Amino acid sequence: MNKERIYWLAWSQISKIGPISLNKIYQHFGSLAEAWETPVNAFGAIDGFGVKLLNIIKVERSKINPEEFIEKHIQKNPNFWTPADEEYPRLLLEIPSPPPVLYYQGKINLNENKGITPLIGIVGTRKPTQHGCRWTRLLSATLAKHGFTIVSGMAGGIDAHAHSSCLDSQGRTIAVLGTGVDTIYPSSNRKLYQQIQEKGLLLSEYPAGTKPISHNFPPRNRIIAGLSRAILVTEAPEKSGALITAKYANEFGKDVYTLPNSPDVESARGCLRLLNQGASIIINERELLEALGTIPQLDNIVKNTEEKLPQLSIFEEEKSQPLPDLDPDVMKVYQCISTEAMAFDLILERSNLKQGDVSSAITILEVLGLIEELPGLRYKKL
């Protein structure tokens, strides 16, 4: 077993030694195994390590046998990475507070961990408007179809829509939790949790059995920001965890994009605040993709795999295309929409489906280039 791995876990059990302090210890000594055996007085040379903290290290370190602790720990937590592991996400090593232990559950994609596959974070309010839900689903589906992995926090609202729309588009998604990876929160996301477990990846810096505690959630936002190439805030009020994620992204040198809305919409005022602070505005899918640098690569891929890669409306030429195979509900919504502008409420009434199902169907139809949105939440068939 990797010896350093044992000591990353052991050090993480010392109270008052958080990710930043532990990273300072590693940078100072070059080895956490060596630091474990070093007299406590030597830690006084590290910036911010005072007498009180040195006493905590001395007392608590003497109570832990690292080799014995890891053997007991893996009985309940068999799957985890530390910065000493080759599989540990490379981008997290670039932030000042990498999680000492990162627990996981689900399907691993090493290209994501190596930073080869780009990850995009999508976050926002737990109480979104229809506008926020629809745009979140549209952007998540579009990015997923272009090879991005979608990262979010599996909260209700925007997070859930980002994850589920990605999965509906056969994309990869990662959920960063504020609980243990074995804990489903909120309970309304049980089905989504199971889908991500089967097709995506669940991550947390908290061990199995950790229940939802309010102060555990803000720190997980730094992991979302650290993993992601860019952060999209699609809808957020002025006091929102999504703005914490954006703040971390700025600190880590990541791009932040946000979706505008009226100042009258309270749940979106945080997005306007981000724009005022220099975030990039999301106007449409194509401009976002161009900003993320995917268009040249995409054009090359399309030339070689034209039959395999579905095309989005933003790249379609104005010519007739055969209707693709659609799920029954999606087809039902499509058949309800005419070539003249129709209000969402009318489509909802004609389809006789649930609002969420209609919203999802509209997103899929937009991504496929079969319909387009007009001002005032109206749609027409192309």
Rosetta blueprint (number, residue, H / E / L):
1 M L
2 N L
3 K H
4 E H
5 R H
6 I H
7 Y H
8 W H
9 L H
10 A H
11 W H
12 S L
13 Q L
14 I L
15 S L
16 K L
17 I L
18 G L
19 P H
20 I H
21 S H
22 L H
23 N H
24 K H
25 I H
26 Y H
27 Q H
28 H H
29 F H
30 G L
31 S L
32 L H
33 A H
34 E H
35 A H
36 W H
37 E H
38 T L
39 P L
40 V H
41 N H
42 A H
43 F H
44 G H
45 A H
46 I L
47 D L
48 G L
49 F L
50 G L
51 V H
52 K H
53 L H
54 L H
55 N H
56 I H
57 I H
58 K H
59 V H
60 E H
61 R H
62 S L
63 K L
64 I L
65 N L
66 P H
67 E H
68 E H
69 F H
70 I H
71 E H
72 K H
73 H H
74 I H
75 Q H
76 K H
77 N L
78 P L
79 N L
80 F E
81 W E
82 T L
83 P L
84 A L
85 D L
86 E L
87 E L
88 Y L
89 P L
90 R H
91 L H
92 L H
93 L H
94 E H
95 I L
96 P L
97 S L
98 P L
99 P L
100 P L
101 V L
102 L E
103 Y E
104 Y E
105 Q E
106 G E
107 K L
108 I L
109 N L
110 L H
111 N H
112 E H
113 N H
114 K L
115 G L
116 I L
117 T L
118 P L
119 L E
120 I E
121 G E
122 I E
123 V E
124 G E
125 T L
126 R L
127 K L
128 P L
129 T L
130 Q H
131 H H
132 G H
133 C H
134 R H
135 W H
136 T H
137 R H
138 L H
139 L H
140 S H
141 A H
142 T H
143 L H
144 A H
145 K H
146 H L
147 G L
148 F L
149 T E
150 I E
151 V E
152 S E
153 G L
154 M L
155 A L
156 G L
157 G L
158 I H
159 D H
160 A H
161 H H
162 A H
163 H H
164 S H
165 S H
166 C H
167 L H
168 D H
169 S L
170 Q L
171 G L
172 R L
173 T E
174 I E
175 A E
176 V E
177 L L
178 G L
179 T L
180 G L
181 V L
182 D L
183 T L
184 I L
185 Y L
186 P L
187 S H
188 S H
189 N H
190 R H
191 K H
192 L H
193 Y H
194 Q H
195 Q H
196 I H
197 Q H
198 E H
199 K H
200 G L
201 L E
202 L E
203 L E
204 S E
205 E L
206 Y L
207 P L
208 A L
209 G L
210 T L
211 K L
212 P L
213 I L
214 S H
215 H H
216 N H
217 F H
218 P H
219 P H
220 R H
221 N H
222 R H
223 I H
224 I H
225 A H
226 G H
227 L H
228 S L
229 R L
230 A E
231 I E
232 L E
233 V E
234 T E
235 E E
236 A L
237 P L
238 E L
239 K L
240 S L
241 G H
242 A H
243 L H
244 I H
245 T H
246 A H
247 K H
248 Y H
249 A H
250 N H
251 E H
252 F L
253 G L
254 K L
255 D E
256 V E
257 Y E
258 T E
259 L L
260 P L
261 N L
262 S L
263 P L
264 D L
265 V L
266 E H
267 S H
268 A H
269 R H
270 G H
271 C H
272 L H
273 R H
274 L H
275 L H
276 N H
277 Q L
278 G L
279 A L
280 S E
281 I E
282 I L
283 I L
284 N L
285 E H
286 R H
287 E H
288 L H
289 L H
290 E H
291 A H
292 L L
293 G L
294 T L
295 I H
296 P H
297 Q H
298 L H
299 D H
300 N H
301 I H
302 V H
303 K H
304 N H
305 T L
306 E L
307 E L
308 K L
309 L L
310 P L
311 Q L
312 L L
313 S H
314 I H
315 F H
316 E L
317 E L
318 E L
319 K L
320 S L
321 Q L
322 P L
323 L L
324 P L
325 D L
326 L L
327 D L
328 P H
329 D H
330 V H
331 M H
332 K H
333 V H
334 Y H
335 Q H
336 C H
337 I L
338 S L
339 T L
340 E L
341 A L
342 M E
343 A E
344 F H
345 D H
346 L H
347 I H
348 L H
349 E H
350 R H
351 S H
352 N L
353 L L
354 K L
355 Q H
356 G H
357 D H
358 V H
359 S H
360 S H
361 A H
362 I H
363 T H
364 I H
365 L H
366 E H
367 V H
368 L L
369 G L
370 L L
371 I E
372 E E
373 E E
374 L E
375 P L
376 G L
377 L L
378 R E
379 Y E
380 K E
381 K E
382 L L
